[in-house]
Amino acid sequence: MDEKPPKSHGRYRIAASLKPRDLMEPQSVRGAWTARIVTLFPDAFPGTLGLSLTGKALDAGLWALEPVDLRPFGEGKHRNVDDTPAGGGAGMVLRADVVDRALSAASVATPVDRARWPVVYLSPRGRPFDQATARRWAAAEGMTLLCGRFEGVDQRVLDHWRIEEVSLGDFVLTGGEIAAQAMIDATVRLIPGVLGNQASTEEESFSDGLLEHPQYTRPQVWEGREIPAVLTGGNHGEVAKWRRAEAERLTRERRPDLWDRWLRTKG
């Protein structure tokens, strides 16, 4: 009588690697959402993504993280990845040919359709990152993120690859690695099973265009401040009304831009 295959049979995805694998390295579930990060600092990952719920989900194979080291694709003996800006100026620019080789390696076995697999450059001049973008990315099969350094990336390779430029905010970082971690975190937590309770993502800030209402927990009284009585009265309808009103108040006071946008969607 033939033995039945173990329950994990066919569940995990196996990918070729140029480096020996750690025996304890987490395996990703077949078809798991995957982030490939082209970076000069692959050791920066997983970073905070390896902690808490995203880290547990990574270990469980609910999503996969695949850093792609940019340096081996560099030019010459010293694997140079950058050069001086055309037209002069301070700093250095990542070379188009070097980035192209790295993106080609990162694109292996990924869909050509950008709706299924976005390719993103973390750039302060890009479109602002928001919850809607995180939801769109979470609905894809995975994505490739290009982390810039120095003065940026040669525009020709961005145009050639039709790369989506996205900004974490109106400020400049020394590189895209921190921004990549933040955006991946916001995206991964939307993948079913990562948070455990999917309802939590439906009630938080930006889920419906508003900031989240205030939260409270024990003790009932702290430093003379009490939990609002409506939250402990047991009337779920009144609780929902209070939370909605507070979300609207906070959005109106703190983010008039979001409030105006929300009003337009309701108009």
Beta strands, then each sheet from edge to edge (+ up, - down):
strand 1: 12-13
strand 2: 28-29
strand 3: 33-39
strand 4: 63-69
strand 5: 82-83
strand 6: 93-94
strand 7: 119-128
strand 8: 142-147
strand 9: 164-167
strand 10: 221-222
strand 11: 225-226
sheet 1: 1+ 2-
sheet 2: 4+ 3+ 8+ 7+ 9+
sheet 3: 5+ 6-
sheet 4: 10+ 11-
end
